[in-house]
C-alpha cells in the first residue's frame, strides 16, 4: 500500500480511525497492537481516543509475535476472550461479533464457507494453546479447534491489500450508506 495500512486514507479519514469508530459502534472496547512506526504516526491520537489501550510490537517480526504481544498485554486483567482483527480487514457489524463466542473456543466468521475475520479466541484457549507458544502461525494453531460460523456480512472476507481494494471498500461503504445501513450495523 506504500506505507502502513493503519494510516491509509479511507473515505476521507485514516483507516485506524474508521476501524476504531466501527469497533466502538459494536459496543465493544478496543486494544491495539502497533508497530513503532505506526505508533510514531498515530500514538498521540490513539491515546487521546482510547487512553493507552495499546502495546507496541516489532514490525519486523512475524504477525504471530504481534498477536502474542497483544494477549500478553491483557494477561494481568484477562477478558473472557479476544477478537483478533488484522489491520487490513474491515470491522464487521455487531451481529458477527455476537455470533462467535457461543460457537466454541475458537470461532471464525465465514461467508459461503470461506473463513474470514475477526477470529474469536476464548481466554481459556489463549492460555492453553497460544500463550505457551513462542512462535508459529495463529491460523495453523487455531485450525484444529476452530468452528466456522456462517454470516452474511461481506466485510469478514474483505482484505485491503492494494489501493484498488481500498477504493472497492469505499464504494461498498457508499452503497451501504445509500441503502440506509451504517458501518457498525
trRosetta pair geometry for C-beta under 8 A, 3 or more apart (Angstrom, degrees):
i j d omega theta_ij theta_ji phi_ij phi_ji
1 4 7.9 -37 78 108 121 11
1 5 5.3 103 28 -88 157 77
1 8 5.5 -65 166 -75 138 140
1 160 7.7 38 -85 139 135 89
1 161 7.4 -141 -53 176 96 34
1 162 7.1 -169 -85 -127 72 23
1 163 6.6 134 -133 -60 71 70
1 166 7.4 88 -129 -35 116 133
2 163 7.8 25 0 -59 116 111
3 7 6.4 -60 126 69 118 110
3 8 6.9 153 76 -73 97 81
4 7 5.1 61 82 17 100 100
4 8 7.6 -150 100 -31 52 79
4 35 7.0 -148 -113 47 129 125
4 37 6.0 175 -56 112 133 113
4 38 4.8 174 -172 -84 161 96
4 41 6.9 179 47 31 142 151
5 8 5.5 -34 -151 -1 46 119
5 15 6.2 -54 154 68 68 162
5 87 5.0 135 88 119 116 117
5 88 5.0 -42 172 -80 165 90
5 160 6.5 135 -156 99 124 108
6 14 7.3 23 145 167 62 105
6 15 5.7 -146 -162 77 28 108
6 16 4.4 33 -176 -57 90 109
6 34 7.4 3 -47 -123 175 90
6 38 4.9 52 51 -141 144 132
6 41 7.9 141 92 79 110 126
6 42 6.6 -110 132 7 120 151
6 87 5.2 -65 -71 -157 82 139
7 14 5.2 -39 -144 -147 53 113
7 15 6.7 -70 -27 30 3 94
7 16 6.7 -12 -76 -4 49 109
7 38 6.8 -167 -29 -132 105 85
7 41 5.4 -42 -74 131 147 146
7 42 6.3 -161 -84 -45 100 119
8 14 7.4 117 65 -150 29 61
8 15 5.0 32 61 -24 77 125
8 160 7.6 -165 72 144 147 131
8 166 6.2 -99 140 -110 136 151
9 12 6.6 10 -175 -109 111 17
9 13 6.8 140 -147 65 73 17
9 14 6.4 -55 -96 -92 55 42
9 15 7.3 -144 -104 -38 9 76
10 13 6.7 -36 68 65 66 68
10 14 7.8 37 24 165 79 16
10 15 5.0 75 0 -92 117 76
10 18 5.2 -72 77 6 117 161
10 160 7.8 -46 -86 -132 132 160
10 166 5.9 -123 -97 -163 92 99
10 169 6.5 -31 -146 99 122 122
10 170 6.1 -158 -162 -75 74 93
10 173 7.9 114 162 -13 102 152
11 18 6.6 105 52 -100 108 140
11 170 5.3 167 -62 -126 81 93
11 173 5.7 -62 -65 89 143 157
13 17 4.9 -99 158 81 114 124
13 18 5.4 136 87 -54 114 92
14 17 4.7 86 67 6 86 106
14 18 7.2 -160 93 -6 43 86
14 42 6.9 175 145 -100 158 128
15 18 5.6 -57 -148 38 36 110
15 19 6.1 35 156 -19 70 107
15 87 7.3 82 123 174 129 94
15 160 7.6 -167 -129 94 142 159
16 19 5.6 -55 -146 39 31 112
16 20 6.2 33 154 -21 66 106
16 32 7.8 39 -152 -124 116 145
16 38 7.8 133 -61 -175 144 119
16 42 5.7 58 56 -169 157 168
16 46 6.9 -53 147 -83 137 110
16 87 7.6 -31 -88 -145 81 107
17 20 5.7 -50 -143 36 30 111
17 21 6.4 33 155 -19 62 105
17 45 7.5 -50 -78 144 107 130
17 49 7.7 -158 -118 -87 81 165
18 21 5.8 -54 -150 36 30 112
18 22 6.4 28 152 -17 64 108
18 183 7.3 -112 -175 -162 89 165
19 22 5.7 -58 -148 39 31 111
19 23 6.3 35 153 -22 67 104
19 85 7.8 172 -165 120 123 134
19 87 7.4 -84 -55 -147 169 63
19 90 7.5 -145 -102 -138 85 48
19 91 5.4 129 -149 -25 71 117
20 23 5.6 -50 -146 34 32 113
20 24 6.3 27 157 -14 65 107
20 30 6.0 -106 -130 14 78 171
20 46 7.7 -171 -75 -124 150 82
20 49 6.3 42 154 141 159 144
20 50 7.0 -119 -146 -53 131 121
21 24 6.0 -58 -147 40 28 107
21 25 6.3 36 152 -27 63 106
21 183 7.0 52 109 86 103 140
21 184 7.4 -113 137 -49 72 120
22 25 5.5 -50 -147 30 31 117
22 26 7.2 34 153 -22 60 99
22 90 7.2 -55 134 -177 176 79
22 91 3.7 149 114 68 127 132
22 183 4.8 -88 -100 141 98 113
22 184 5.3 -177 -145 -79 55 83
23 26 6.1 -59 -167 26 35 110
23 28 6.0 -81 176 76 82 99
23 29 7.9 5 146 146 114 16
23 30 4.7 67 126 -75 153 119
23 91 5.4 -118 -63 -129 67 157
24 27 7.8 68 179 -63 41 16
24 28 7.4 -123 -105 65 31 55
24 29 7.9 27 -102 -114 72 33
24 30 7.0 -64 -59 -21 77 115
24 184 7.6 -58 81 -105 54 148
25 94 7.4 -122 120 -43 73 104
25 182 7.0 -137 -164 121 151 118
25 183 6.4 118 34 91 163 84
25 184 2.2 -87 122 -103 137 166
26 91 7.3 -126 -24 163 129 119
26 93 6.7 156 -97 -176 99 39
26 94 3.9 161 -143 -85 78 82
26 97 5.4 73 -179 18 140 149
26 184 5.7 -138 -50 -159 61 99
27 94 6.1 49 18 -116 102 132
28 83 7.5 21 167 17 166 135
28 94 7.9 167 -16 -115 98 88
28 97 6.5 -111 -33 177 139 162
29 53 7.0 -123 166 -153 108 160
30 50 6.1 -78 71 -123 104 146
30 53 6.1 111 93 117 68 136
31 53 5.0 -106 -107 167 62 95
31 54 6.6 164 -171 -89 57 45
31 55 7.8 18 172 -1 98 90
31 70 6.4 125 121 -158 113 99
31 73 7.2 175 178 96 129 123
31 74 6.6 45 171 -72 174 113
31 82 7.9 -62 50 -135 127 113
32 46 6.4 -68 35 -167 157 143
32 50 7.5 119 -4 64 114 159
32 53 6.6 89 12 111 82 76
32 54 3.9 -20 68 -109 94 103
32 55 7.7 -180 92 27 57 54
33 54 6.9 178 -78 -160 23 78
33 55 5.7 -16 -114 66 69 86
33 56 7.8 128 -163 -124 60 11
33 57 5.1 20 177 -6 104 126
33 66 4.7 128 134 -177 142 92
33 67 7.4 -126 -1 -80 169 28
33 69 5.5 118 -136 87 121 110
33 70 4.3 -78 -58 -66 124 104
33 73 7.9 174 -91 13 90 140
34 38 4.6 -132 -163 86 97 112
34 39 4.4 118 123 -61 134 87
34 42 7.5 -144 -129 67 141 104
34 43 7.1 165 112 -85 166 84
34 46 7.6 -178 -58 35 147 170
34 54 5.5 25 -5 175 111 130
34 55 7.4 173 28 85 75 36
34 56 5.7 -41 76 -108 83 60
34 57 7.1 150 72 24 31 78
35 38 4.8 90 53 11 82 99
35 39 6.8 -143 92 -6 41 88
35 56 7.3 57 -163 -158 16 76
35 57 6.4 -57 -89 74 53 72
35 58 7.4 29 -130 176 81 15
35 59 3.3 28 -126 -60 133 117
36 39 5.4 -55 -144 39 33 116
36 40 6.3 39 155 -25 66 102
36 56 5.8 52 -76 -163 69 123
36 58 7.9 4 -12 -112 103 44
36 59 6.9 -116 26 -6 74 109
37 40 5.9 -52 -153 30 27 112
37 41 6.9 16 151 -10 60 108
37 59 6.1 -31 16 -3 111 158
38 41 5.7 -63 -152 41 37 108
38 42 6.0 -22 169 27 75 108
38 43 8.0 121 121 -50 59 79
38 59 7.7 130 -3 -75 99 134
39 42 7.0 -83 -128 59 22 70
39 43 4.1 45 -176 -67 70 114
39 46 8.0 -81 -127 36 62 137
39 54 7.5 169 -104 126 102 138
39 56 5.7 -27 -41 -103 154 105
40 43 6.5 14 -72 -5 15 118
42 45 5.1 -67 -163 51 69 109
42 46 5.2 68 138 -26 94 106
43 46 5.8 -60 -141 40 26 108
43 47 6.0 27 160 -20 65 109
43 54 7.8 -141 -128 75 75 147
44 47 5.7 -54 -144 37 28 112
44 48 6.3 29 155 -18 63 106
45 48 5.7 -53 -148 37 31 112
45 49 6.2 24 154 -15 64 111
46 49 5.6 -61 -144 42 31 108
46 50 5.9 -26 174 28 70 108
46 54 6.1 26 137 -22 137 147
47 50 7.1 -78 -124 58 19 70
47 51 6.5 48 -170 -118 58 20
47 52 5.8 33 -130 -58 88 56
47 54 7.8 -94 -75 24 70 118
50 53 4.4 -85 144 35 117 113
50 54 7.3 92 85 -30 131 97
55 69 5.3 -161 110 152 129 101
55 70 6.3 -178 44 -96 122 49
55 72 8.0 -174 155 75 176 86
55 73 4.1 -139 -46 -72 145 154
56 69 7.6 -90 90 173 33 145
57 61 6.8 -101 164 53 95 122
57 65 6.0 151 -170 121 118 90
57 66 4.2 138 108 -110 167 71
57 69 4.1 -172 -88 29 108 163
57 70 7.6 -42 -48 -39 132 76
58 61 4.1 76 85 -6 108 111
58 65 6.3 -27 52 122 96 142
61 64 8.0 -99 144 63 98 70
61 65 3.8 -33 133 45 132 156
61 66 7.2 159 87 -39 105 75
62 65 5.5 113 65 -3 67 97
62 135 7.1 83 45 -152 137 93
62 137 7.7 -88 164 -90 137 68
63 66 5.4 -51 -162 31 49 115
63 67 6.6 49 145 -19 74 99
63 86 7.4 -19 -152 -109 139 110
63 138 7.4 -81 110 4 103 114
64 67 5.6 -52 -152 34 38 112
64 68 6.4 37 150 -17 68 105
64 133 7.8 -77 176 121 125 125
64 135 6.2 98 99 -156 142 51
64 136 5.5 165 -141 71 158 55
64 137 5.9 -108 -65 -103 124 31
64 138 5.8 175 -108 -34 81 83
65 68 5.5 -52 -146 39 34 113
65 69 6.3 40 152 -24 65 103
65 135 7.5 -12 -65 -112 85 74
66 69 5.5 -49 -147 32 32 114
66 70 6.5 34 153 -19 63 103
67 70 5.8 -56 -155 35 32 112
67 71 6.5 18 157 -8 67 106
67 84 6.0 10 -123 -131 109 136
67 130 7.3 -95 134 -164 114 127
67 138 5.4 79 -5 -67 174 136
68 71 6.2 -60 -142 42 31 100
68 72 5.9 30 160 -19 67 112
68 130 7.1 -168 -98 164 74 95
68 131 7.6 127 -138 -114 86 48
68 133 7.4 -125 -91 85 122 89
69 72 5.9 -58 -142 40 25 110
69 73 6.4 29 156 -24 61 108
70 73 5.8 -59 -153 31 28 112
70 74 6.9 15 153 -11 62 109
70 82 7.4 139 130 -173 116 156
70 84 7.7 138 81 -112 152 91
71 74 5.6 -61 -152 40 39 109
71 75 7.0 68 147 -53 65 83
71 82 6.4 -130 -97 4 91 161
71 121 8.0 -49 -94 93 132 143
71 126 5.4 -158 -153 -166 141 129
71 130 6.1 42 59 119 170 133
71 131 6.4 -124 119 -77 127 88
72 75 5.6 -19 -156 -17 41 119
72 131 7.1 129 -81 -124 77 94
74 77 6.7 -87 -168 70 61 67
74 78 5.8 87 140 -111 92 54
74 79 6.3 -46 -177 1 133 91
74 82 6.9 155 39 -75 169 130
75 78 6.1 0 -139 -68 32 95
75 131 7.5 97 -92 -115 120 138
78 123 5.0 106 167 -151 119 143
78 126 7.9 -178 -148 76 120 136
78 127 7.9 3 -130 -58 158 112
79 82 6.2 111 64 -69 124 73
79 123 6.2 -179 84 -65 55 126
80 101 7.3 36 118 -141 121 137
80 122 7.0 -48 154 -146 71 72
80 123 5.7 -136 176 -4 22 117
81 101 5.9 165 43 -114 149 103
81 120 6.0 33 147 -178 136 85
81 121 5.7 178 -165 91 93 46
81 122 4.4 -57 -95 -114 117 38
81 123 5.2 -124 -81 -28 48 71
81 125 7.8 33 -122 35 100 104
81 126 7.5 161 -134 -18 60 119
82 120 7.7 166 87 -151 39 47
82 121 5.3 -9 58 59 83 98
82 123 7.2 92 -14 -79 83 73
82 126 6.7 66 18 -70 113 144
83 97 6.5 -43 -79 -124 151 100
83 100 7.3 95 -102 79 101 156
83 118 4.0 51 178 128 100 146
83 119 7.0 147 -159 72 53 43
83 120 5.7 -25 -99 -95 71 64
83 121 7.9 169 -89 19 23 74
84 117 7.3 -88 99 -148 69 104
84 118 5.7 160 68 -168 40 94
84 119 4.5 -14 53 57 102 100
84 121 6.5 38 -16 -4 110 116
84 138 6.9 -104 122 168 168 160
85 89 5.7 -130 -170 74 81 112
85 91 6.5 31 -169 -97 161 74
85 117 5.4 123 -124 156 65 118
85 118 3.9 -55 -72 -95 88 111
85 119 7.9 -175 -66 21 48 66
86 89 5.0 82 63 2 86 107
86 117 6.2 -90 19 -119 86 170
88 159 5.6 42 127 -166 106 70
88 160 4.6 -144 -166 60 82 78
88 161 6.0 63 175 -72 148 58
89 116 7.3 151 -154 176 133 92
89 117 4.4 37 142 64 167 137
89 118 7.3 155 102 -73 136 65
89 155 7.5 108 170 161 77 80
89 156 7.7 24 -180 -150 118 33
89 158 6.5 135 -146 83 65 72
89 159 5.9 -28 -90 -103 76 64
89 160 7.4 -169 -75 11 26 85
90 155 4.2 -93 89 -157 113 110
90 158 5.3 11 18 75 109 129
90 160 7.2 92 -43 -27 83 115
90 169 6.2 170 -57 -144 133 130
91 118 7.8 5 -127 -35 63 114
91 155 7.0 -10 86 148 26 145
91 183 7.5 61 74 161 101 99
91 184 7.7 -7 111 -101 119 71
92 95 7.9 -88 143 62 105 72
92 96 3.9 7 115 30 136 154
92 97 7.1 169 83 -35 98 80
92 109 6.7 -27 6 49 168 168
92 118 7.3 -137 20 1 104 84
92 151 7.3 44 -174 131 155 154
92 153 4.4 97 -151 124 114 149
92 155 4.5 172 -91 78 73 117
92 156 5.1 5 -63 -63 138 84
93 96 5.7 111 65 4 64 96
93 97 7.7 -129 114 4 41 91
93 153 5.5 -159 21 -102 97 144
93 155 7.7 122 -14 33 71 134
93 184 6.3 114 -124 176 71 34
93 185 4.2 -44 -115 78 136 72
94 97 5.5 -59 -151 43 43 110
94 98 5.9 47 152 -26 74 105
94 184 6.7 43 -28 170 95 80
94 185 7.3 -134 20 110 84 37
95 98 5.6 -51 -144 34 31 115
95 99 6.5 32 156 -23 62 107
95 151 7.3 145 114 -146 98 114
95 153 7.0 155 72 -41 104 126
95 185 7.4 -25 0 119 108 80
96 99 5.9 -60 -153 32 30 111
96 100 6.9 32 156 -30 63 106
96 109 5.0 -11 -159 -85 110 153
96 118 7.9 118 128 30 119 84
96 151 5.0 39 -108 -139 91 162
96 153 5.1 -75 -55 29 125 144
96 156 6.2 -179 -139 -67 150 123
97 100 6.2 -52 -151 20 33 113
97 118 7.5 22 -95 47 85 120
97 120 8.0 137 -144 -82 59 116
98 101 7.8 -64 -167 25 29 97
99 102 6.9 -82 -169 44 36 103
99 103 6.7 37 150 -36 71 117
99 107 7.8 -149 120 149 74 143
99 109 7.1 86 80 -96 122 98
99 149 5.1 161 136 156 114 146
99 151 6.3 170 53 -85 157 109
100 103 5.7 -64 -156 20 37 117
100 107 4.1 168 -161 96 79 128
100 108 7.6 61 -127 -65 113 11
100 109 6.5 -71 -76 -53 108 86
100 118 7.7 -58 -55 83 170 86
100 120 3.7 153 151 -29 126 147
100 149 5.9 -149 -96 22 60 152
101 107 7.0 -142 -70 30 18 140
101 120 5.7 -139 -73 -173 55 146
101 122 7.2 108 -143 -84 79 88
103 107 3.8 101 74 -110 121 138
103 120 7.4 108 50 62 106 140
103 147 4.7 -149 154 86 108 130
103 149 4.8 -103 -79 -69 160 120
104 107 5.4 137 52 -63 83 94
104 122 7.7 -113 135 -18 45 124
104 145 7.3 -176 143 162 124 79
104 146 7.5 141 88 -153 132 30
104 147 4.4 110 18 3 137 127
105 121 7.4 14 158 -155 68 51
105 122 4.3 -85 -142 27 64 124
105 124 6.5 -83 -130 77 114 100
105 125 4.0 130 169 -56 112 129
105 145 5.8 -56 80 170 109 122
106 119 7.0 -14 -164 -178 86 98
106 120 6.8 159 -153 85 35 68
106 121 5.8 6 -107 -106 77 65
106 122 7.3 -99 -55 10 49 84
106 125 5.8 -173 -52 175 89 168
106 142 4.7 180 -163 -160 149 98
106 145 4.3 84 23 110 131 102
106 146 4.3 -75 116 -91 111 65
106 147 7.0 137 88 11 65 68
107 119 7.6 155 80 -163 43 53
107 120 4.3 -3 57 53 90 118
107 146 6.6 145 -99 -156 22 74
107 147 5.1 -24 -110 64 77 89
107 148 7.7 145 -161 -100 65 16
107 149 5.4 29 -177 -19 112 118
108 115 4.6 18 131 -155 137 108
108 116 6.7 156 171 55 94 45
108 117 7.4 -41 -149 -91 89 36
108 119 5.5 -19 -95 -112 87 71
108 120 7.3 -155 -67 20 40 78
108 142 7.8 108 -48 137 118 134
108 146 5.3 17 -5 -172 111 127
108 147 7.3 175 27 83 72 41
108 148 5.4 -35 75 -107 93 63
108 149 6.9 170 79 19 38 79
109 115 7.6 124 84 -154 39 57
109 116 5.3 -38 86 62 86 101
109 117 7.3 -20 45 84 98 10
109 118 7.4 51 10 45 109 48
109 148 7.6 61 -178 -162 12 67
109 149 5.4 -47 -105 72 54 92
109 150 7.9 79 -162 -145 65 9
109 151 4.5 -18 -159 9 112 132
109 153 7.1 -13 165 57 150 105
109 156 4.2 -92 99 -140 123 156
110 113 5.7 10 153 -140 137 14
110 114 5.6 161 -161 72 90 39
110 115 4.8 -48 -92 -94 104 44
110 116 6.0 155 -102 5 43 84
110 148 4.1 12 -10 -174 138 112
110 149 6.7 146 18 64 82 39
110 150 5.7 -46 76 -96 88 51
110 151 6.9 130 56 21 37 80
110 156 7.1 -129 -90 119 16 137
110 157 7.6 60 -148 -65 48 112
111 114 5.5 -23 66 55 71 98
111 116 6.5 35 1 -22 92 131
111 150 7.4 98 -108 -151 30 68
111 151 6.5 -58 -76 71 74 71
111 152 7.2 90 -117 -129 96 24
111 153 7.6 -123 -74 70 115 45
111 154 6.2 50 -91 -111 165 54
111 156 6.1 150 -27 67 103 110
111 157 5.0 -96 29 -12 120 133
112 150 7.7 74 -58 -134 24 103
113 148 6.7 70 -139 127 52 157
113 150 7.6 -22 -62 -93 50 99
114 157 5.3 49 110 -114 120 140
115 146 7.7 40 -126 141 144 144
115 148 5.4 -105 -91 -110 92 114
115 157 8.0 137 105 -96 25 94
116 155 8.0 128 161 110 149 48
116 156 3.3 115 95 146 148 84
116 157 4.1 -101 -87 -71 124 60
116 158 7.9 40 -146 17 129 48
117 156 6.0 -178 55 -159 44 68
118 156 7.8 -96 0 -129 45 87
119 138 7.1 156 67 145 168 125
119 142 6.5 -17 -165 -162 137 174
119 146 7.7 -63 -144 -116 101 125
121 125 5.4 -127 -170 83 80 118
121 126 5.2 92 141 -63 119 93
121 130 6.8 30 -174 -28 149 147
121 142 7.2 -93 -93 -108 103 123
122 125 4.7 90 63 6 83 104
122 126 7.1 -146 97 -9 42 86
123 126 5.1 -47 -146 33 40 118
123 127 6.4 40 155 -19 68 102
124 127 5.9 -55 -151 36 30 109
124 128 6.3 16 157 -9 65 113
125 128 5.9 -64 -140 46 30 103
125 129 5.5 -22 178 25 70 118
125 130 7.1 59 130 -10 73 103
125 145 6.5 148 -140 149 132 157
126 129 7.1 -75 -120 55 12 78
126 130 4.6 -43 -149 41 56 126
126 131 6.0 65 151 -27 73 97
127 130 7.6 6 -24 47 14 83
127 131 5.6 -11 -128 20 38 131
128 132 7.5 -28 170 -2 26 120
129 132 7.1 -79 -157 35 12 103
129 133 7.3 8 157 -23 52 114
129 141 6.1 145 157 170 111 109
129 142 7.9 121 124 -87 143 56
129 145 7.2 -112 -48 -14 172 156
130 133 6.0 -65 -162 24 34 112
130 138 7.5 20 -119 -120 110 88
130 141 6.7 110 -94 134 71 149
133 136 5.1 -50 -179 9 138 128
133 141 6.6 -65 -49 -106 164 148
136 140 6.4 -125 172 70 100 114
136 141 5.4 79 130 -51 140 117
137 140 4.2 69 75 13 105 109
137 141 6.6 177 84 -10 52 87
138 141 5.6 -59 -143 41 32 111
138 142 5.8 21 163 -12 69 115
139 142 6.1 -63 -140 44 25 105
139 143 6.2 46 158 -50 62 99
140 143 5.8 -31 -142 2 29 120
142 145 5.8 -88 -164 55 52 99
142 146 5.0 57 149 -52 93 112
143 146 5.8 -49 -129 15 25 116
151 156 6.0 88 68 -6 129 152
153 156 5.5 90 92 -17 94 100
154 157 6.4 -68 -168 45 57 94
154 158 6.4 68 138 -41 80 103
154 172 7.4 -130 87 -145 126 138
155 158 5.2 -50 -145 18 44 120
155 172 7.9 147 -81 141 83 149
158 165 7.4 145 -178 -173 90 104
158 169 6.3 109 175 -94 145 105
158 172 7.6 -86 -96 0 153 170
159 165 6.5 -50 98 -162 56 151
160 165 4.5 173 -131 118 49 117
160 166 5.1 70 -155 -76 113 71
160 169 5.9 -33 -88 -20 112 147
161 165 5.5 77 40 8 59 157
162 165 4.8 106 53 -1 71 100
162 166 7.5 -133 99 -2 43 84
163 166 5.5 -52 -153 34 39 114
163 167 6.5 37 152 -17 69 103
164 167 5.7 -52 -148 38 35 110
164 168 6.3 38 151 -21 66 105
165 168 5.6 -52 -147 36 32 113
165 169 6.5 34 152 -20 64 104
166 169 5.7 -53 -151 34 32 112
166 170 6.6 35 149 -20 64 102
167 170 5.5 -48 -151 33 36 115
167 171 6.6 38 149 -19 64 101
168 171 5.6 -51 -152 35 35 113
168 172 6.5 42 146 -23 64 102
169 172 5.2 -46 -149 32 37 117
169 173 6.5 40 151 -20 65 100
170 173 5.6 -50 -150 34 34 113
170 174 6.5 35 151 -19 64 103
171 174 5.6 -52 -148 35 34 113
171 175 6.4 34 153 -17 66 105
172 175 5.8 -56 -149 38 30 110
172 176 6.1 31 153 -21 65 109
173 176 5.5 -54 -144 37 31 114
173 177 6.2 32 156 -20 65 105
173 183 6.6 -1 -129 -84 103 100
174 177 5.8 -53 -147 35 30 111
174 178 6.4 30 153 -18 63 106
175 178 5.7 -55 -148 37 31 112
175 179 6.3 26 154 -16 65 109
176 179 5.8 -60 -149 39 29 108
176 181 4.6 -71 -179 72 87 111
176 182 7.5 128 139 -105 110 7
176 183 7.3 99 109 -78 145 54
177 180 7.9 68 179 -55 30 14
177 181 7.1 -94 -80 66 28 62
177 182 7.3 52 -102 -102 70 50
181 185 5.0 -27 -166 -67 102 140
182 185 5.6 149 60 -58 67 78
